[in-house]
Amino acid sequence: MLISVAARILGVHAQTLRYYERVGLINPARGPGSIRLYSVRDIERLRQVQRLMDDLGVNLAGAEVILHMRELMREMEREIDVLRTEVGRLSKDTAV
């Protein structure tokens, strides 16, 4: 979606979204003529930032750190699932 639509959905100015992009919080896709195109995932990420800032009083830098840590935790959980599967497979192989 276009920046104007994303801004309206989030209740912020388009300039705020441009700032979030400059600081690396989001990276919208680019359409013809370098038009910013925001995905549903971009919107959800920005909603998470808004919740952290509005509900918990976290500043923008803190929200960015929290989101990064959540992503790392998800990656680690996926790795643990893979390792558990492998351990289960190896346990079955050695039991025979």
Biotite code that builds the C-alpha atoms (Angstrom):
import biotite.structure as struc

atoms = struc.array([
    struc.Atom([0.000, 0.000, 0.000], chain_id="A", res_id=1, res_name="MET", atom_name="CA", element="C"),
    struc.Atom([1.089, 3.553, -0.574], chain_id="A", res_id=2, res_name="LEU", atom_name="CA", element="C"),
    struc.Atom([2.617, 5.673, 2.161], chain_id="A", res_id=3, res_name="ILE", atom_name="CA", element="C"),
    struc.Atom([-0.531, 7.788, 2.455], chain_id="A", res_id=4, res_name="SER", atom_name="CA", element="C"),
    struc.Atom([-2.663, 4.700, 3.065], chain_id="A", res_id=5, res_name="VAL", atom_name="CA", element="C"),
    struc.Atom([-0.185, 3.244, 5.557], chain_id="A", res_id=6, res_name="ALA", atom_name="CA", element="C"),
    struc.Atom([-0.013, 6.570, 7.402], chain_id="A", res_id=7, res_name="ALA", atom_name="CA", element="C"),
    struc.Atom([-3.808, 6.767, 7.584], chain_id="A", res_id=8, res_name="ARG", atom_name="CA", element="C"),
    struc.Atom([-4.072, 3.189, 8.900], chain_id="A", res_id=9, res_name="ILE", atom_name="CA", element="C"),
    struc.Atom([-1.466, 3.870, 11.583], chain_id="A", res_id=10, res_name="LEU", atom_name="CA", element="C"),
    struc.Atom([-2.702, 7.351, 12.423], chain_id="A", res_id=11, res_name="GLY", atom_name="CA", element="C"),
    struc.Atom([0.666, 9.001, 11.783], chain_id="A", res_id=12, res_name="VAL", atom_name="CA", element="C"),
    struc.Atom([2.061, 11.446, 9.260], chain_id="A", res_id=13, res_name="HIS", atom_name="CA", element="C"),
    struc.Atom([3.802, 10.169, 6.134], chain_id="A", res_id=14, res_name="ALA", atom_name="CA", element="C"),
    struc.Atom([6.914, 11.980, 7.370], chain_id="A", res_id=15, res_name="GLN", atom_name="CA", element="C"),
    struc.Atom([6.915, 9.731, 10.441], chain_id="A", res_id=16, res_name="THR", atom_name="CA", element="C"),
    struc.Atom([7.001, 6.675, 8.195], chain_id="A", res_id=17, res_name="LEU", atom_name="CA", element="C"),
    struc.Atom([9.852, 8.175, 6.202], chain_id="A", res_id=18, res_name="ARG", atom_name="CA", element="C"),
    struc.Atom([11.725, 8.751, 9.469], chain_id="A", res_id=19, res_name="TYR", atom_name="CA", element="C"),
    struc.Atom([11.160, 5.156, 10.577], chain_id="A", res_id=20, res_name="TYR", atom_name="CA", element="C"),
    struc.Atom([12.621, 4.050, 7.269], chain_id="A", res_id=21, res_name="GLU", atom_name="CA", element="C"),
    struc.Atom([15.651, 6.339, 7.660], chain_id="A", res_id=22, res_name="ARG", atom_name="CA", element="C"),
    struc.Atom([16.447, 4.901, 11.088], chain_id="A", res_id=23, res_name="VAL", atom_name="CA", element="C"),
    struc.Atom([16.094, 1.351, 9.760], chain_id="A", res_id=24, res_name="GLY", atom_name="CA", element="C"),
    struc.Atom([12.955, 0.348, 11.604], chain_id="A", res_id=25, res_name="LEU", atom_name="CA", element="C"),
    struc.Atom([11.209, -0.675, 8.390], chain_id="A", res_id=26, res_name="ILE", atom_name="CA", element="C"),
    struc.Atom([12.243, -1.167, 4.810], chain_id="A", res_id=27, res_name="ASN", atom_name="CA", element="C"),
    struc.Atom([9.249, -0.805, 2.507], chain_id="A", res_id=28, res_name="PRO", atom_name="CA", element="C"),
    struc.Atom([9.398, -2.215, -0.996], chain_id="A", res_id=29, res_name="ALA", atom_name="CA", element="C"),
    struc.Atom([9.768, 0.189, -3.887], chain_id="A", res_id=30, res_name="ARG", atom_name="CA", element="C"),
    struc.Atom([7.421, 0.445, -6.821], chain_id="A", res_id=31, res_name="GLY", atom_name="CA", element="C"),
    struc.Atom([7.776, 2.254, -10.110], chain_id="A", res_id=32, res_name="PRO", atom_name="CA", element="C"),
    struc.Atom([9.439, 5.618, -9.639], chain_id="A", res_id=33, res_name="GLY", atom_name="CA", element="C"),
    struc.Atom([10.755, 4.556, -6.198], chain_id="A", res_id=34, res_name="SER", atom_name="CA", element="C"),
    struc.Atom([7.288, 4.830, -4.644], chain_id="A", res_id=35, res_name="ILE", atom_name="CA", element="C"),
    struc.Atom([7.269, 3.332, -1.149], chain_id="A", res_id=36, res_name="ARG", atom_name="CA", element="C"),
    struc.Atom([5.019, 0.291, -0.883], chain_id="A", res_id=37, res_name="LEU", atom_name="CA", element="C"),
    struc.Atom([4.158, -0.900, 2.607], chain_id="A", res_id=38, res_name="TYR", atom_name="CA", element="C"),
    struc.Atom([3.213, -4.516, 3.241], chain_id="A", res_id=39, res_name="SER", atom_name="CA", element="C"),
    struc.Atom([0.861, -5.895, 5.850], chain_id="A", res_id=40, res_name="VAL", atom_name="CA", element="C"),
    struc.Atom([3.975, -7.067, 7.703], chain_id="A", res_id=41, res_name="ARG", atom_name="CA", element="C"),
    struc.Atom([5.382, -3.503, 7.678], chain_id="A", res_id=42, res_name="ASP", atom_name="CA", element="C"),
    struc.Atom([2.104, -2.218, 9.131], chain_id="A", res_id=43, res_name="ILE", atom_name="CA", element="C"),
    struc.Atom([2.064, -4.907, 11.822], chain_id="A", res_id=44, res_name="GLU", atom_name="CA", element="C"),
    struc.Atom([5.660, -4.136, 12.781], chain_id="A", res_id=45, res_name="ARG", atom_name="CA", element="C"),
    struc.Atom([4.809, -0.452, 13.113], chain_id="A", res_id=46, res_name="LEU", atom_name="CA", element="C"),
    struc.Atom([1.738, -1.284, 15.192], chain_id="A", res_id=47, res_name="ARG", atom_name="CA", element="C"),
    struc.Atom([4.000, -3.231, 17.537], chain_id="A", res_id=48, res_name="GLN", atom_name="CA", element="C"),
    struc.Atom([6.250, -0.191, 17.801], chain_id="A", res_id=49, res_name="VAL", atom_name="CA", element="C"),
    struc.Atom([3.239, 2.000, 18.562], chain_id="A", res_id=50, res_name="GLN", atom_name="CA", element="C"),
    struc.Atom([2.061, -0.396, 21.283], chain_id="A", res_id=51, res_name="ARG", atom_name="CA", element="C"),
    struc.Atom([5.492, -0.503, 22.888], chain_id="A", res_id=52, res_name="LEU", atom_name="CA", element="C"),
    struc.Atom([5.767, 3.271, 22.847], chain_id="A", res_id=53, res_name="MET", atom_name="CA", element="C"),
    struc.Atom([2.177, 4.126, 23.814], chain_id="A", res_id=54, res_name="ASP", atom_name="CA", element="C"),
    struc.Atom([1.358, 1.338, 26.255], chain_id="A", res_id=55, res_name="ASP", atom_name="CA", element="C"),
    struc.Atom([4.743, 0.696, 27.842], chain_id="A", res_id=56, res_name="LEU", atom_name="CA", element="C"),
    struc.Atom([6.439, 4.068, 27.464], chain_id="A", res_id=57, res_name="GLY", atom_name="CA", element="C"),
    struc.Atom([9.369, 2.607, 25.549], chain_id="A", res_id=58, res_name="VAL", atom_name="CA", element="C"),
    struc.Atom([11.243, 5.052, 23.329], chain_id="A", res_id=59, res_name="ASN", atom_name="CA", element="C"),
    struc.Atom([11.861, 4.361, 19.638], chain_id="A", res_id=60, res_name="LEU", atom_name="CA", element="C"),
    struc.Atom([15.355, 2.969, 20.179], chain_id="A", res_id=61, res_name="ALA", atom_name="CA", element="C"),
    struc.Atom([14.046, 0.654, 22.895], chain_id="A", res_id=62, res_name="GLY", atom_name="CA", element="C"),
    struc.Atom([11.202, -0.525, 20.675], chain_id="A", res_id=63, res_name="ALA", atom_name="CA", element="C"),
    struc.Atom([13.700, -1.323, 17.938], chain_id="A", res_id=64, res_name="GLU", atom_name="CA", element="C"),
    struc.Atom([15.828, -3.361, 20.354], chain_id="A", res_id=65, res_name="VAL", atom_name="CA", element="C"),
    struc.Atom([12.779, -5.239, 21.637], chain_id="A", res_id=66, res_name="ILE", atom_name="CA", element="C"),
    struc.Atom([11.631, -6.112, 18.107], chain_id="A", res_id=67, res_name="LEU", atom_name="CA", element="C"),
    struc.Atom([15.128, -7.257, 17.197], chain_id="A", res_id=68, res_name="HIS", atom_name="CA", element="C"),
    struc.Atom([15.299, -9.458, 20.295], chain_id="A", res_id=69, res_name="MET", atom_name="CA", element="C"),
    struc.Atom([11.892, -10.962, 19.438], chain_id="A", res_id=70, res_name="ARG", atom_name="CA", element="C"),
    struc.Atom([13.165, -11.831, 15.970], chain_id="A", res_id=71, res_name="GLU", atom_name="CA", element="C"),
    struc.Atom([16.279, -13.460, 17.449], chain_id="A", res_id=72, res_name="LEU", atom_name="CA", element="C"),
    struc.Atom([14.119, -15.456, 19.848], chain_id="A", res_id=73, res_name="MET", atom_name="CA", element="C"),
    struc.Atom([11.944, -16.705, 16.969], chain_id="A", res_id=74, res_name="ARG", atom_name="CA", element="C"),
    struc.Atom([15.047, -17.772, 15.061], chain_id="A", res_id=75, res_name="GLU", atom_name="CA", element="C"),
    struc.Atom([16.372, -19.588, 18.116], chain_id="A", res_id=76, res_name="MET", atom_name="CA", element="C"),
    struc.Atom([13.022, -21.333, 18.635], chain_id="A", res_id=77, res_name="GLU", atom_name="CA", element="C"),
    struc.Atom([13.114, -22.537, 15.018], chain_id="A", res_id=78, res_name="ARG", atom_name="CA", element="C"),
    struc.Atom([16.668, -23.830, 15.524], chain_id="A", res_id=79, res_name="GLU", atom_name="CA", element="C"),
    struc.Atom([15.600, -25.630, 18.712], chain_id="A", res_id=80, res_name="ILE", atom_name="CA", element="C"),
    struc.Atom([12.715, -27.273, 16.836], chain_id="A", res_id=81, res_name="ASP", atom_name="CA", element="C"),
    struc.Atom([15.118, -28.484, 14.143], chain_id="A", res_id=82, res_name="VAL", atom_name="CA", element="C"),
    struc.Atom([17.516, -29.822, 16.758], chain_id="A", res_id=83, res_name="LEU", atom_name="CA", element="C"),
    struc.Atom([14.722, -31.586, 18.661], chain_id="A", res_id=84, res_name="ARG", atom_name="CA", element="C"),
    struc.Atom([13.593, -33.241, 15.446], chain_id="A", res_id=85, res_name="THR", atom_name="CA", element="C"),
    struc.Atom([17.146, -34.348, 14.723], chain_id="A", res_id=86, res_name="GLU", atom_name="CA", element="C"),
    struc.Atom([17.626, -35.686, 18.254], chain_id="A", res_id=87, res_name="VAL", atom_name="CA", element="C"),
    struc.Atom([14.369, -37.606, 17.966], chain_id="A", res_id=88, res_name="GLY", atom_name="CA", element="C"),
    struc.Atom([15.434, -39.082, 14.638], chain_id="A", res_id=89, res_name="ARG", atom_name="CA", element="C"),
    struc.Atom([18.847, -40.055, 16.003], chain_id="A", res_id=90, res_name="LEU", atom_name="CA", element="C"),
    struc.Atom([17.258, -41.604, 19.090], chain_id="A", res_id=91, res_name="SER", atom_name="CA", element="C"),
    struc.Atom([15.066, -43.784, 16.897], chain_id="A", res_id=92, res_name="LYS", atom_name="CA", element="C"),
    struc.Atom([18.046, -44.774, 14.741], chain_id="A", res_id=93, res_name="ASP", atom_name="CA", element="C"),
    struc.Atom([20.144, -45.853, 17.747], chain_id="A", res_id=94, res_name="THR", atom_name="CA", element="C"),
    struc.Atom([17.271, -47.723, 19.383], chain_id="A", res_id=95, res_name="ALA", atom_name="CA", element="C"),
    struc.Atom([17.111, -50.172, 16.485], chain_id="A", res_id=96, res_name="VAL", atom_name="CA", element="C"),
])
